[in-house]
Amino acid sequence: MTPDDTVFLTRLFEAAVAAADPAEALRGHLPDPPKGRTVVIGAGKGAAQLAQAFEAAWPTPVEGIVVTRYGYAVPCKSLKVLEAAHPVPDAAGEAATQEVLALLADLTEDDLVVALITGGGSALLAAPPDGLTLADEQALNEALLASGAPIGVMNAIRKQVSRVKGGRLAAATRARVATLVVSDVPGDDPAEVASGPTVPGPATRATAMAAIRAWNISLPESILDHLAKASENAPASDDPRLARNTVQVIASAARSLEAAAARAAAQGIPAHILSDAMEGEARDIARAHAAIAREVALRDRPFARPCLVLSGGETTVTLRHKGKGGRNTEFLLAFALAIEGQQGIMALAADTDGIDGSEDNAGAFADGQTCARMRAAGIDPAEALAQNDAWTAFNACGQIFAPGPTGTNVNDFRAILIR
């Protein structure tokens, strides 16, 4: 692992993040000003930065509330920025959501709500339905996060166990709602980002129950009882209450990967984007990426060396043990094991919001000698993977990547350089 290659991969990550910069993303996507008030609401790990950029670009006075993760707030002039827990909701998130609902309740048809939605908003907007408590919503999130189910499955269930998800937040006001989305989900469906608080989708209680059965997800009895007895689905896409609303995806993984590919090409390294919508168990996706990297390194197929292989999307981790890390470090540990001893391969896997899982790193670097370095530091990499303890392994050998919170979120970024 050379310093030059580490710098090269870091610059690609920076290019990907810059392509999702809030100020740049908002350019050309602002709605028309209303006759009445302009109220901003928002939720997600990049919501505060997006709110700050919107406030600077908007031509008339604004008011409103956005909710972001602890440590992710930035100052705004007239917008209130609140912090709450992620990925499991807390009382601060529940209180913030109540403030948002109260603000929307007083608006008229002449007013405009601008909803700034980024990844992470599902946990930050906590509003359990009647008959359930915050503890129930916390238990639901913990069970879903440990299940290994893809984000679409988790969202199909979350939308039916909330007073704001699945378009319900938009249905809570008479004002026109213009939703601006920074997508962190495979396929960039705006109804899936943050469980779609202002964007309706096709999920129903029946699809939620089917998903629970298909993925054998163990949920608390209180949640299952609610799904069985609830009388109302989330709003459908043709709900008349939402007829005047608009939705735009203003930044996504696809655009960020294209920016990274362009940066590599400018330095003479051809780039190949496998997909911006990879889903599945992190360690399984890692082994597939490793097989491609080895094939290139050994046989110059399907791509000739030197080259860069890029991918994005959102992998998942089935929690078998309570180690330290996240899906990107788990991906990279499985990748490192699969390329062990192979020369000429170096990779970075990181979350574009700057935080991967339980610690303060975005991800890590790996090459064919990473596992040997881990063993020299007293860590068995295979055992660390079995224990879901990838952070400990990469930290021990000094290959953690920790740029800090980036102010945006277009999900996983994976870059594999093959010399």
N, C-alpha and C positions, 0 to 999 in steps of 0.2 A: 504494500500500500504506500504509494508515493505521495508526498505533499502536493505535487502538481495535480495529481488526479483527484485528491481530496478537494482542492480549490476548484477544480473544473466542475465536479459534481455539486459543490456548494453554490457555484454561480448559476448552475441550471435550476436549482431549487429557488434561488432568488428571482430568476426570470419568470418561473412559474407563478410565484407569489405576486410579483409585480403586475402580471397580466390580470390578476384579480384584485388589484388595488381599488379601494372603494371610490375614490375620486374619479379614476379613469373609467371604472365600470358604470358609474352613474351618467357619464357623458352621453347625451343623446337619448336618455331614457326617462327624463322628467315628465310627469303628467302636466296637463294644463291646470293652471291655478283655478280655484273655485270662486263662486260668488261669496261664500261664507268663510268659515275658519279652515285652516290647514292644520291637521293634527297628525303627528307622526307617532306610530307605535312600532315596536320592533323587538326581535328576540333572536339570540344566537351568539356564537363566540366572536363573530365579527360585527355584531349589530351596533356597538358603540362607535366604531370607526366609520361605519356606513352612515350613521346618524350625523356624525361630525361633518362628513363630506356633504351630505344632503343639506344640512343647515347652511353651509357656506355657498352652495349653489342655488338655493331657493330664493326667488325674488321678493317674497312677501313674508310677513311675520309667521312664525311657526310655534307650536307648542306640542307637548307630548311626552311619552315615556318609552324608553327602551330597556330591555333586560339582557344582561350579558353575564358571562361566567366571572367568578371571583378573580380579581387580578387583571381583567381585560378591559376595564373602564377607561375612557379617555374623556377629557372635559368638553362639554358642549355649552353654548351660550344660553340657550333658552329651553333645551330639551333635557329632561330628567333622565339620568342614567342610573339604573339600579343593578346590583350584583346579586347573584344567587348561585346555587350549587349545580354542578354538572359532573358526571352523567346521571346521578341520582338526585331528584328534586329535594328541596328543603323548604322550611317555613318562609324563608325570604322570597323564594320563587313564588310560593302561593300568595303571599301578601302583595307582591309586585303584580301578579296577574289580576288580583282583585282591583288594584288601582287602574290597570288598563281597562278592565270591563266597566268600571265606574265612569271613566273618561268617555268611552264610546257611547254609553247610554244616553248622554245629554245632547248628542249631535243631531243635526237635521239633514234633510235632503240637499240643502245648499252647501253643506260642508264636504270636505275631502279628507279621507284618511289615507295616509301613505304608510303602508306596512313594509318595513325593512326586515326581511327574513333571511337568516343564514343558518348554517348547520349548528346543531346544539340547542336550537330553540325549543325542541320537544321537551327536554328536561327542565328548561328555564321557565316555561309557562306551565305552572302546576295548578290544576283546577279540577280536583276530583268531582265526579258527578254526585248528585243527591244520593245519600245512602252509603257513600264511601268516604274515606278519610285520606289525608296526606300519607299516612302510614301505608294505606292500601296502594296508593300510586307509587310509593317508594318500593314496596315489595314487588309490584308489577315490573318496574324498571330493572330491578336487580335480577329478577328471574329471566327477563328477556335478554339482558346483557350476558348472562351466563349460559344461555341456551345455544349459542352458535348460529341462530337463525339470521338470515339476511335482513337488511334494513327494511325492505318492502314488507316482509312478514311481521317484523316488530311494529311497523307503523300501522299496518292493518288492524292490529290489536289495540294499540295505543289510541287510535282515533275513536274507538267505541267506548273508551273508559276516560272520558274527559268532557269538560264543558267548553273547551276552546279549540280542540284539535279537529281536523277534518272539515274545515270551513266554518266551524261554529263561531269563531271569533268575528269573522266578517258578518255573519248573520246576526250578531248582537248589536248592530248599529243601523240607523237609517241612512247614514252618509254613504257616498260613493267611496269604494275602496280601491286604491291602486297599489298592487303588490309588486315589489321589486325584490327579486330573489337572487342570492348568491348560492348556486347549487353545489351541494356536496354529495349528491346521490347518483348512482349509476343511471345513465339515461336522461338525467336532468329533468325529470318530471317535477314541476313545481309543487304538485300536490303531495309529494313525498318529503320535501325539505322541511325539517322541523315538524313533521307530521301534518303539514299543510294547515296552519291555523286560520288562514284566510283564503285557502284554495280548496274547493270541494274535489272529491275523487270518488271512485266506484266502490270503495270498501263499505261493507255492511257488517252487521253483527254476525250474519251467516258466514261471510268470508273470514271474519275473525275466528270464529269457532272452528272452521275448516283448517285454518292455518295452525291453530293450537294442536289439533289432532295430527296434522301432517308432520309437524316438527316435534311431536311428543313433548310439548312444553309444559312443565309443571308450574301451575299458577295457584295462588291462594284461593280458597273456596269463596271468599268474598267477591273476587273478580269474576270467577266463573258464574256465581249466582247472579251478579249484575248483568253479565252478557246474556244469560238465559232469560232474565225477566225484563230487561230494558225495553221500553215501548217505542223508542225512536232511534233511527239510524242517523249518522252524520248527514249533513245536507248533500243532495245530489248536484251534479254539474248544471242541471237545468232548474235549480231552485230559483223562483222568481225574486227572492230577496237579494240575490247576488247578480241579477241581470245586468246592472250598470257597471259592475266591477271589471277591472283589467288586471292582467298578470304578465310580467316580463321577467325572463331569466337574463340577468345582466352580467353574470360571470359564471364560469363553469370549469370543470376539470379538463374538458376538451380544449378550451382556449389556452389554459395554462400549459398543457402538454405541448401544444403547437408552439407556444412561445419558447419553451425549453428546447424543442427540436430545432427551432430557428437559431437559437443561441449556439447550439452545438455545431450546426452546419456552418455558421459564420467562423468557427474555429477549425474547420476542416474535418469534422467528424460527422459522417452521415447518421441520421437518426431515424429510427423505426418505431412508430407508436403501435403497440399491440392492441390496446383498447383503453378507453377512458371509463369503462363500465365493468371492471373485474369484480366479481363477487365470489364468496366461498370461504372456506376455512383457510386462515392465513398460511398455515404450514403447508397445505396442499397447493395453494397458488404459488408458494415459494418453490416447491419442488418442480413445478411446471416451468417457471421462469429459469430455474437452474439448468434444466434439461436443454432449453433453448440456448442459454449462454455457453454451456459445454459444447454443444453442437457447432456453434459459431467458432469457438476457440480451437476446436480440434479439426473441423472440416470446412470452415468458411461457408456454412449453410445453416439456415436459409439466408443469412446475410454475410457479406464479406467483411473481414477485419480491415482497418479498425472501424468500429461502429458503436452506436449507442442504442440501447433498447429501453423504451419508455412504456410505462403503463400507469393507469389510475383506477379509481373506483373505491369500493369500500369492502375490505375483507372483514371477517369476523373471527373471534377466538372463543372456542368452547372452554370455559374455565374448569379445569380439572383440579387445580390447586391454586393457592392464593400467593403466587409470587409477584414480583414487580415487573411492570412493563405495559405494553399495549400491542395493538395489532401489527404496527409497522416493525417494532423490534422483534416480535415473534416471527413475523415473515422473514426478517433478515437473519435470524438465528437458524431457522430451518434452511434458508438459502445457503448460509455459510457451511453448514454441515454437508449439504448436497454438492458443493463445489470444492470441498476440502482438498488441498494439494494442487489444485488447478492453477496454473500461471496465467496472468494476463486478464483476469476478471476482477473488477471492483464495482461495488454497488452501494447506493444510498437508498434507503427507504425511510420516508418521513411523512408526518401529517402536516398538511399545509397551514394549519392554524398554529403550529409551533409546539403543540403539546400532544404527546402520544400516550394515552392511557393514564397510569397511576402516578407517573413521575413528572419532572419538569423538562424532559427532552422531547424533541420532535421525532427522533428516530435514531439511526446509527449508520455507520459505515461497515462494510465487510469485504473481504477478499479471500483468496484461497488459503491464506495463512492465519485467518482469524481464529479458527478453532484451536490451532496450536498455541496461539497467544493466550487464549482463555485457559488452556490446560497449564501453561507455564505460570499463570496467575492463581492456580489452585481451583479452577472452575471446570467441571465436566460439562461441555456444551450440550450433550445429549440429555443429561439429567436436568440441566437448566430448562431445556425445552419441555421436558416432561412435566416440570413443576410450574410452567407458565412464568418463568423467572428470567426472561431475556434481558431485562434492564441490568440485573446484577451481573450477568455474564459480560455484556458489552462495557459496562462501567469498569469492570475489573481489568479489562485489557485496553482501556482508554480510547474506545472507538464510538463513544456516544456523540450524537449530533444534537446540540441544544442552542438554537438561534433565539429562543424566547418567543412569546406570543407575536404573531405576524399581523394581526388585525383583519384577517380574512380567513376563509375556510372553503376550499374546494376539494377537500378530502385527501386520500392517499396519493403520494407522489413516489414513484419508483423509477430509478435510473440505473441502468447496468452498462458500464463501459467495458468494452472488450477490445484489448490492444492486439 
